[in-house]
Amino acid sequence: MKRQPKQKQRITKRIKLARTNKRDVVIYGIEGALAAYGYFTPQVQRVIKRWRGRIPQWLIDHYFSRVSAAALWRERKLDLQVDPGGTHWPFIWELAAAVEMVRSIPNTHPTHWLLRLSSVHRLKNGAPDLWKEIGWEIKQKGGPGFSAFTLRQAAKRLHLVSPPGAAPAAFKASPAAF
């Protein structure tokens, strides 16, 4: 049997490591940081769906990342470059209103907590028991007690976890990058 070159062995090893089993949880899975800002909430998706054919997807993602980061951190200044014709301003205003609706979700809803807790983004593969710890952290910070199942389902709806068996998108795009 012929040995593979060293570079190919490393890539093959990375592919094997990136595969997950049904119990593994991959945080920041397929959609990355946009999901952490609430990109897949129904309020934001309604606006994006309405404008998808008129504005390129990469610009939608760019506008969302800028507007949502400013809303999340309550910044007073927003550095945003808009198309020269100014035709994207209505979209940006609608998007900002949708992001603000997401930010104003009451703290009795798991979405409120999953988009704000930093511990959600530190979960590791194969650690499903951490959902209970996240529930305790929410309770300690004054929120209601959520079950691990409720938190996991809300995280799936927000695309904070990838489906079982799926590798992160960055790995699919460029295995050599890892």
N, C-alpha and C positions, 0 to 999 in steps of 0.2 A: 504494500500500500504506500502510495506516494505521500510524503509530508507536505502540508500546506505551507506557503510562505508565512513568515512571522506576522506580517501585517494582516493577512487574511485570518490567521488564528485569533488575533485580538478582536477583529470585527465579529467573528463567529461567536466568541466568548461574550461580547457585549450583547449580541442578539439574544443569546440564551439567558443572560441576566435580565434583559428588559422584559422578557415574557413573564406574565404573572399568572398565578393560578386563580381559581374562583374566589378564594377567600382574601386575596390581596386587595389593597386599596391604594390607588395611585392618586395622590393629591396633586393638583395643578396638572391634571392629565392632558386631555386632548386640546383644550382651548387656552391653557396657560393663564396669564395674569388678567386677561380680560374677564374671565369668569369670576375672579376674586373681587372685581369691582362691580359685579352685578350685571354683566352683559346679557346673561340668559334669563333675567327676570322677565315676567310677562309685560311689565310696563315699558321696558327698554325694547323688547322684541317687537312690540306693536309699532313703535316709531321706526325701527330699522326696516321692518317689512314694508311699511308705507313708502320709504325712500330708497329701497334697495335698487330699483332699476334706474334711478336718476343720478345716484352718486356711486362711484366705484367702491367696492368693498374695502379696499385698503384705506380709503379716506374715511369711511364710516368707522373703521377700527381706530384710526388715528384720532379722529374727533372724539370718539367715546373715551379713549384712554386719557386724553387731556382733560376733558370736561369732568369725567368721573373722579379722577385723581384730585382735581381742584375741589370738587364737592365733598369728597371723603375727608380731606385734610382741612376743609374750610379756609382755603387760601383766599386772600384778597385780590390776588393778581393771577390772571390766566393768560399764559403765553400761547397763542393759537394763530396759525397762519391759515387764512381762508382763501378760497379761489379768488382770482382777480375780479371776476364779474360780480361777486357777492351773491350768487344764487344759492349758496349753501347755508346762508344765515337762518332761514326758516327751519331747516333741519337741525341746526345747532341749538336753536332756542327750544324746539320740541324735545330734543335729546336731553338738554339741561333740565327741563321740567320733568321728564321721565326719571332721570337720575335722582332728582330731588324727591320724587315720590318714593323711590326705592329707599332713600336715606330716611324717610319719615315713616317707614314701616314700624308699627308699634313693637315694643320689646317683648310682647307676649308671643311673637311669631319667631320660629327658628331661623328664618331668613335674616332677621335683624342681627342675630348673634353670629351666624356663620360668616357674614360679610364683615364683621368687626373684630372677631377674635383672632389674634395672631397664632394661637396654638393650633387652629384648624390647618394652617399652612405648613406646620411642622410635622404632620403625620408621616409615618414611614410605611413602606410596603409591608404587608403581612401583619399589621397591627390593628385589627378591627376592635380590640378592646378599648382603644383610646376614645371611642365615641362616648363611653361611660364617663371618662375623665373630663371630656369636653362638657358633658351635661352637668357634672359637678362644678366645673369652673363657671358655667353660666349661672348656676344656682348661687354660688358664692358672690357673684357680681350683682346680685339682686334680680335675676331673671327667674322665670318659672322653671320647674324641673321637667326637662325633656327626656324621653327615653332614648336609648341608643338607636333604636329603629327609626324613630321620628327624625333624629338628626341626620342619620345616614340617607334617608329618603329625601330630605330637604337638600342635602349636599348633592345628591344625584340630579335633582331638578335644576339646581344652579350650575351643573356641570363642573363642580369642584372635584369630583371623583370621576375617573374614567371607567368605562364598562370593564368587567372582568376579562382578562386576557388581552387587553389592548395595551400596546406600548405607548408611551408619551409621544406626542406629535413631533417634538424636536428630534427624537430618536428616529422616527420614521423618515423625517426629511433628510437627515444626514447622519448615518451611523458612524462615520468617521469623526464626527465632532465630539464624540464621547471618549 
